Amino acid sequence: MKRVLVATEKPFAAIAVEGIKKIFDTAGYELILLEKYTDVAAFRKAVENVDALIVRSDKATKDIIEAAGNLKIVVRAGAGYDNLDLTACTAKNIVAMNTPGQNSNAVAELAIGLMIYMSRNCMAPGTGNELKGKKLGIHAYGNVGKLVAAIGKGFGMDVYAYDPFIPAGLLAKDGVTPETDVKELYRRCQYVSLHIPANDATKKSVGYELFSSMPKGGTLVNTARKEVIDEEGLLKALMERNDLKYASDIAPDNLPRMKELVGARVFATPKKIGAETSEANINAGLAAAQQIVDFFEKGDRRFQVNP
């Protein structure tokens, strides 16, 4: 019998756990729950003799992976997977997966919500602005970016996108104007929604040059990863131009300094909340469980993220 550990410091919703259990019961697998643990040693002990692992934002570090004697697959219930040590997984022939698309609508709605919040002066008294008629730039047109574009169009925004991996024809088919130069995307659009992953090519790639080139009243929204932001460059642009705004659900490391210097033109949620909806919680958990069953029963590696 396959044994599957769900290790969640912040547990799935009860309805998601019920669905996960049903999937594994049907497959004849044993489900082991480790919820609200406070010591990583408990995680390390629980993973020792399981065949599969599901995590949310929990860190499947090299230490955890090496403690897993029988582990064949680990699934991150969500799109990002920087909490998985892919090198350690590959070294032990463990398949690492994510669940792309399951949190996308939750993140997309948040991105638009942040735009509204910033455009209305963080809901403080005073004259704000409308999204209708403004230019919206999508920096990376993946699952989330595509949905942000659709919602933006619903608000009457003119939508542009930069993504060198997406054919221009597909963007045009969605009613989105393709940009071949990321610099032009920022120069053109009053709002830019950032959706690039954090990797060696993208870390600190968005900073002074791009941000300071935005039109008057430009607002950058980041629901991706904080590592892609050059925080000092961002602050320099904010200091030089008192019309620029930045909103994120990943607080910058220098947020207190930013708030002190530029006030309400910077906003960050206390913690990352892009996927924090009951719907996304359920979708990602069920998808992770089904992917594990499909891997063992069908050899399906469709969502593998490690070499």
N, C-alpha and C positions, 0 to 999 in steps of 0.2 A: 504493500500500500504506500502510495506517495504521501509524504508529509509536507504541508505547506505552512510556513510561518508568516503571519501578518504582524509586522512590528511597527506600531504607530504610537509615537509619543503623544500626538494629537489624534485620537481615534477617528475612524470613519463614523458616519452617522449610523445609528442602529439599523435603519432600513437597508443601508449598504452592506453592513455586516451580515444581515440575514440573507441578502442576495448572493453574497460571496460564498456563504456556507452552503446555500442551495446548489450553486454551481459545482462546488467540490464534493458535496454529498452525492450528486448525480454521477460524478466521475469516479466515485469510490475513493476519494482522497481524504486524508485526515487534516483538519484545519486546527492550527494552533494560534491563539491570539496572545499577543504581548502588547498591552495598551497602557498608556500613561506611565510608562517606565521612567524613572528618574536617574537611573544609573546605567551607563553604557555596558557595564559588566553583565547586567541582566540580558541585554540584547546579545552580547557575545555568547553567553551560555545557551540562550534559546536557539541560536542559529546552528549549533554544533551538529545536530543530526537531522536536519531537514533537507528535503530535495528541492524546495523552491521557497522564494522569499518575495513578499510584497512590502514596499515601504511607501511613505508619502514624502515628507521632507526629511525623514530620518537619514542619517549619513551611513551609507554602506561603505565604510572605509576599508583600507587594506587590512587593518586589524580584524575587522568583522569578517571580511571575505576569507582571510586565512584561518579563522576559527571554524569556518563551515566545512566540515569534513565530507558531506555528501551533496553539497549544493550544486545544482545544474543550471538554475535560472534565477535571476533576480529582476523584478519588474518595478519600476518607479511609476506609481499611479499619478500620472501627470505628464506634461509635455517636457519640461526641463529635466535633465538628468545629471547635472553637475554634482549632485550629492552621491553619485555612484562612482567608485574608483574603477574606471573601465580597464585600466592597465592591470590591476589586481585580478579582475574578473577574467580577462583574456589569458593571463598567466596560468590560471587554474581551469581553463576551458569552460568557464561559466558564461552563459549567454546573458547579456544585459539588455533589457528592453525598457521603453517608455510607453505611454498610452496617448499618442498624438491625437489631437482633436477633441478629446473628451472634456477639456476645460476651456475650450476656445471661446464659446459664447460668453461664459462668465467673464473672461478677461477682456473680450471685446466690449461688452457693456460697461465694464469699469473704465476702460480707456475713454469712451465717449462721455461717461459720467464725470471724469476728471476734467475733460475739456469744458463741459458746462459749468462745473464748479469754479474753474479758474476764470472763465469768461464772465461770470457773474460776481466777480470780486470776492470769491470764497464765501458767498452768501451774506456778505456785509452790505450795509446800506450804501447806495451810490449807483451811478449809471454804469451798466455793464455792456456786453455785446452779445449778439446772436451768432449762432453757428451758420445759419442759412446764408448762402451766397459766398461763404469763405472757402478758401482752397485748403484741402486736407491732403497731406502727404503721408503715404504709408511706406515706412522704411522696413522692407522685407514683407513680401506678400505670401505668407504661409497661411496656416489655418486661421490664426487670429487676425492677421492683417486683412485677409479676405473678408472676414465678418465686419471688422471695423469699417472697411470701405463700403460695404452694403448698408450699414447703419448710417454712416455719414451721408451717403446718397439720399437716404430717407429723410435726412434733415435738410436736404437741399444744398449740400456742399458739393463743390467741384473736386473730384478725387483724382489724385495722381499717385503713382507708386514707383518705387525703385527696387528692383530685385533682379540681379544678373542671372539668376537661375530659372526665372519664369519667362517663357516666350512672350514677346510684346503682343502677339495676337490673342493670347489668353486673357491678358489684362484688358485689351480693347473689347473683347467679347463681354466682359463684365462691366463695361461702361467706365473703365478706369483708364486714364491717360498714362502711358508708360513714360518713365524718365530713364535715360541711359546714363545719366551723370548724377550721382548722389548729391553733389554740391548744388546742382540746379534744383533738385527737389526741395532743399532747405531754402534756397533763395526765393523760390516761387510761393511756398505755402505758409499761410498764417498759422496753421496747426500741423505738427508732424507727430505721428504716432509710431513709436519705436518698437520693433519686434525682432531684432536680430539676436542670435544666440551669443553666448559668451564663449569665445575660443581665442586662440592665439592671434588670429587675424582681426578680431573685432574688439578685443579688450582696449578700453580707453580710446576707441576710434571716434567717439562723438564728443566733441569738446568745443573749444573756442571758435575754431574756424567755421564749423558748420552752424553752430548755434547763433553766433553773432551775425551770420549772413541772412538770417530770417527777416521777413518783412516787419514793418512796424506793428507792434502788438503780438509778435510771434510767441507761440506757446509750444513747448516740447513736452510730450507725454511719454513716459517710460514705464511700460508694464512688462518689460523684458527682464534684464539683469542689471544690477548696479555696476558690475564690472565693465560694462561697455561704455560707461561714462568717464570722461576725463574731468573729475570733479573740480580741480583747480581751474581748468580752462572754462568750465561752465560758470564758475563763480566770477571769473574775470569778465566774461561777456555780460553777466547780470549786473556787475558793478559799472560797466561802461555804458550800458543801455538800460534805462529805468522802465522801458516798455516791455522787456522780455519776461517770460514766465516759464517756470519748470514745475511739473507735477509728476509724481511717481508713487508707485506702491512698494518701492524699495528705497528706504531712507538712505541718502548718501552718508558716507562716513563723516563728512564735515557739515552735516545738517545744522547743528547748533550755531556754527559760525555763519552759515548761509542765512539762517533766520535772523541772526543779529544784524547782519549787514544789509539784507534786502527785504526782510519782513515777509509779508504775505505773498510776495511774488514767487516764493518757493513753497511747495506743499508736498508732504510725504505722509503716507499712512504709517501708523506705529509699527506695523509688520506687513509682510507681503500678503495681500488678500485677493489677488487676482482670481484664484480658483476657489475662493471661500463662498461658495453657494451650495445649497443642499443638492441641487441638480448635478453640479459638477462633481461633488463628492461621491454621489452614487454612481454616476457614469464612469468615472475613472476607476473606482474600486471594482465594479463588475467587469470592465474591460480588462483590467489586470488579471483577474481570476480566469477569465475565458482564454486569455492569451497563454496562460500557464497550461491549461488543459490542452489547448490546440498544439502547443509545443511538444508536450509529452505524447499525445495521441496521434498527431498528424505530422510532427516534425516542422511545424510552421514557425519560421523565424522572421516573419515579415517586418516586425518592428524592432529588430535587433539594432543596437546602437554602438556595439563594440566590434572590433575586427575579429 
